[in-house]
Amino acid sequence: MPAMSRLILFALLAALAAGGPARAAAPLPGAKPANAKAPDGKAAKAAPAKAPDKKQQDAKPQDSDPGDPQAAINGKPKSKLARPRQLIPVVGDPVAPDDFALRYYASLRQTARVNAELTRLHALYPSYEPPQDLYEAPASNAIDEEPFWALFAADKIEDLKAAIDAKEREFPGWKPSADLATKLRRKELRLKITALWKADKILDLVDYLKKEDTSDLQDEVDMLWTIAEAYARARQNEDAVNMFKRILTTTKDPQIRVATIQKALGSLRMADVETLLASVPGASQGTGEFAQISIDITRARIAAYLHDERTEEVPPADMAKFEAYAKNSKDANQIGLVAWYDYKRRDFGAALEWFKLAIQNDGDAMIAHGLAHSLRALNMKREAEEVAYAWHEPLSNNMILFLDLLETDLTREIPPFIEADRLARYAKVTMEASSGEGAQALAWYAYNSCQWDVAKFWFERAVAWFPKDATVYGLALSNKRLKNEKGLYELANRYDGLFAKVVEILFPDNYYHPPSPCDQKGADKLHGAGVRTAAFIAPGPAMIPNAPPNYAPLDMNYAAQKNASYPLDLQPGQAEKRIQATLKAIRGKFPAQVDMANPLRFRATPILALLAQRAPAMGFPAAVDGTYRKDPATQPAPLVARRVPGVGPMPYEQYGFSLLPGWNGQETASWPPYSQQIAPAGTIWADQEADPAKAGLAVFDQRNPANARGLPPGGSPPATYGQQPVAGYGQQPPSRSFGAGSAGNYLGGYAPATPQRGSAYGQYPPPMSR
């Protein structure tokens, strides 16, 4: 053994004797554990290091890795692991030395220091040979990266980047290890994406993803799912589909592939999902590895069909499997999905059975809503009425349906007999909902059964809640029947220029109108006793002879047969005398200035207000019920009415009078009026007219024969509510809107004509000159 080596060995032994085992075990930088050989050639036993458990082994990429980068990426930072103690290398030991200083001096081209370092290394490691690319390669990653990994595990990305920058400035040419650089880049992407996603900044996240390369996240499936869902929420459907395809094509794990399809079903439109399914073998058919989610795929297709996102019906085989699944699940939601699907397909008989099964399995109010609609479509309206009323409190849709079902019978010109308790509960629901449609239905039922005071009560509420020509016209007729001339003229002046039917009551139309049942003797016997409560007055049952039964199909020609109106055959001069008498009767009463605001305002009645009272939210006291505030009037209302665009001619225009120009300068009446025009496409009005629930299923099927399903034997559609003849412009439809006693055809039969200027009625006061 060389003399120098002997001296070093003796020095080490002396240190061991003086400092104990701890000092002797202190490792040199970069040294790895090895068994040192004793001078006598026997192997010296090194102090065994404690073996890390499996978690610790998985935590470090190498023995010298100080942290757990992979665990940190998954959001589970690990504590720093203790390194096993290492022995100091002995001369002739094959352990590789720490040559970072040698490489560093070589990178700076400091030859003297390189030679000195080589001498030192040869003294410690006689077998060491310097690398051939010593002067070409940069300094290796021999720098201890343990502090960097600790920052990485703590998600202190900014501190880590600052530390790396400082180390690069300290050792020019040094770069972090490829493992650290890759994982740092991956964690940066992950943290940024997660932060934007949790902050719900979807558009910012999409912009960030467009600028960044996400190839480093190839194995991060959860991040790729988040990216795909972000694209879907930002309506970047093509990018979302491509991201889902990327996951399906790069992974072979069947569970991840199945979960990817489920993620797509929850975030994409069904049309995009079908594109994705078509790109994966077996996915569209639900076979192979995707057999376990075939029910989910069918459910999504049913939902898309119900929301008009899919035009094709579900394949019968798939539908049969889903029906069996829904029936065995005893889940009202799954059963209800089948029911709504059959209802959408117009198979009302099958839909009824499924809705009944869903109700038996604790179905909610929406299931009851479908049940009522199915009953109505099958012409079982009495049963539909009971179902809708039983479930009207938890769901407003059922309340609306309940009011709508009976409205047709209540507004018939010859009203049918309806039990007093049914009328009372209809009035109760109407008051609870402040329904203008329900109020006008009760008003017309009372008016057509000769109950004038009850009719006025409900017409006033109808005008307050839903003012329109039919309700105002009914209120005017009720005032006329009650001989309330002041109320009649006030309405005619307030709605002059807007509702021609109301003004028409004051002017003769030269038509003959057969008397209604209430114009005959014994009108007080045409109805039973009503129900009076502190909140409302319900009309009594109508007892009109030859009245159609309740919920009977509406006769399309009934109004034309029973109440035909035709022009009077007046002798020369008789028409002028009628006009003169009319103008004399209304002089000073029409036109007249009135408050243009609707004076009818109705608060909830005390009893209903008490029933509807709820506990104040979050402990706050209930708000004080103040008075209604009137709109400030900028100037007095004009005596002469202005032209309203979209409104037909006023009845007095045939005498040569005209209205003031409208707000847009229009001087002539609109024809046909807006109320009789076809609804413009894309408007809410058009959507309501196209809705089968509004137009009536029979009318809808007549307009759309290709969609007609579930018809009874014989092919004729069941009679449903809302069935009305299509009246021509200027003609009165059946008296559902105006009731009995209507004065002739709508607008009085006054088609647009050239005003008779300069007539004998020019002596009228100037304000009347319209």
Buried (B, 14 or more C-beta within 10 A) or exposed (E): EEEEBEEBBEEBEEBBEEEEEEEBBEBBEBBBBBEBBEEEEEEEEBEEEEEBEEEBEEBBBEEBBBBBBBBBBEEEBBEBBEBBBBBBBBBEBEBEBBBBBBBBBBBBEEEEBBEBBBEEBBBBBEEBEBEEEBEEEBBBBBBBBBBBBBBBBEBEBEBBBEBBEEBEEEBEEBBBBEBBEEBBBBBBBBBBBBEBBEEEBBEBBBEBBEEBEBEBBBEBBEBBBBBBBBBBBBEBBEBBBEBBBBBBEEBEEEEBBBBBBBBBBEBBBBEBBBBBBEBBEEBBBBEEBBEEBBBBBBBBBBBBBBEEEBEEEBEEEBBEBBBEBBBEEEBBBBBBBBBBBBBBBBBBEBBBBBBBBBBEBEBBBBBBBBBBBBBBBBBBBEBBBBBBBBBBEEBEBBBBBBBBBBBBBBBBBBBBBBEBEBBBBBBBBBBBBBBBBBBBBBBBBBBBBBBBEBBBBBBBBBBBBBBBBBBBBBBBBBBBBBEBEEBBBBBBBBBBBBBBBBBBBBBBBBBEBEEBBBEEEEBEEBBBEBBEBEBBBBBBBBBBEEBBEBBEEBBEEBBEEBBEBEEBEEEEEEEEEBBEEBBEEBEEBBBBEBEEEEEBEEEBBEEBEEEEEEEEEEEEEEEEEEEEEEEEEEEEEEBBBBBBEBBBBBBBBBBBBBBBEBEEEBEBBBBBBEEBEEBEEEEEEEEEBBEBBBBBBBBBBEEEEEEBBBBEEEEEBBBBBBBBBEBEEBEBBBBBBBBBBBBBBBBBBBEBEEBEEEEEBEEBEEEBEB
